[in-house]
Amino acid sequence: MGIEREQVVSLIIDKVRDIDPPALAERGNGLSEHTALFGKEGLFDSLGLVALIVDVEQGLADLVDAPITLGDDRAMSQSRSPFRTVGALADYAMLLLDEHARN
């Protein structure tokens, strides 16, 4: 049984709500895959983003019963950050989950 992208988007949104960054209340708590996580319009500063990445990694590891690392050199070297939006992070997580499933 594979993990669907919608599950990953929901997991990320749940983790954002768990952290409850101050900017979330200012935006009326509306979250979607288009929500900016980091950058000029983002919900998180760098420390908050690290907390989110750790929480999402743990959530993904629980789903697949194996460690998944989102915050690695590969992610940092991409021309478009996988941490810019919920959807971008979900896409990057799906890529890593797919690679994990093939190994």
C-alpha positions in Angstrom: 0.0 0.0 0.0 1.5 3.3 -1.1 1.2 6.6 0.5 -0.9 9.2 -1.4 0.2 12.8 -1.9 -3.0 14.0 -0.2 -1.9 12.1 3.0 1.4 13.9 2.9 -0.3 17.3 2.4 -2.6 16.6 5.3 0.3 15.5 7.5 2.2 18.7 6.8 -0.9 20.8 7.4 -1.4 19.0 10.7 2.2 19.6 11.8 1.9 23.3 10.9 -1.2 23.5 13.1 0.5 21.7 15.9 3.4 24.2 15.8 0.9 27.1 15.5 3.2 29.8 14.2 2.0 33.4 15.0 1.5 34.2 11.3 -1.1 31.4 11.1 -3.6 33.2 13.2 -3.1 36.4 11.2 -4.1 34.5 8.1 -7.3 33.1 9.6 -5.9 29.6 10.0 -6.6 28.7 6.3 -4.0 26.2 5.1 -3.7 24.6 1.7 -1.0 23.1 -0.4 -0.4 26.7 -1.7 0.4 28.0 1.8 3.9 29.6 1.9 6.0 28.0 4.6 9.3 30.0 4.3 10.4 33.2 2.7 8.8 36.6 2.4 5.2 35.4 2.7 6.0 32.3 4.8 4.6 31.2 8.1 8.0 30.3 9.6 11.3 31.8 10.3 14.4 29.5 10.0 14.0 28.0 13.5 10.3 27.4 13.0 11.0 25.7 9.7 13.6 23.4 11.3 11.0 22.4 13.9 8.4 21.7 11.1 10.9 19.6 9.1 11.7 17.5 12.2 8.0 17.0 12.9 7.2 16.1 9.3 10.2 13.7 9.1 8.9 11.9 12.2 5.4 11.8 10.8 6.6 10.3 7.6 8.8 7.8 9.4 5.8 6.7 11.4 3.9 6.1 8.1 6.6 4.0 6.4 8.3 2.6 9.5 11.7 3.9 8.3 13.6 7.2 8.7 13.0 9.8 6.0 15.3 12.8 5.9 13.9 16.0 4.3 16.5 18.5 5.5 19.6 17.2 3.7 22.2 18.6 1.3 20.1 17.5 -1.7 17.2 19.6 -0.5 19.4 22.6 0.2 21.1 22.4 -3.2 17.9 22.6 -5.3 17.3 25.8 -7.3 13.7 25.9 -6.0 13.5 25.2 -2.3 11.3 22.2 -1.4 10.4 24.2 1.8 8.7 27.2 0.1 5.1 25.8 0.2 3.1 23.0 1.7 2.7 21.5 -1.8 6.4 21.8 -2.6 7.3 20.0 0.6 4.7 17.3 -0.1 6.2 16.8 -3.6 9.7 16.5 -2.2 8.5 14.1 0.5 6.7 12.0 -2.2 10.0 11.8 -4.2 11.8 10.6 -1.1 9.1 8.1 -0.2 9.1 6.8 -3.7 12.9 6.3 -3.6 12.5 4.6 -0.3 9.9 2.2 -1.6 12.1 1.2 -4.5 15.0 0.3 -2.2 
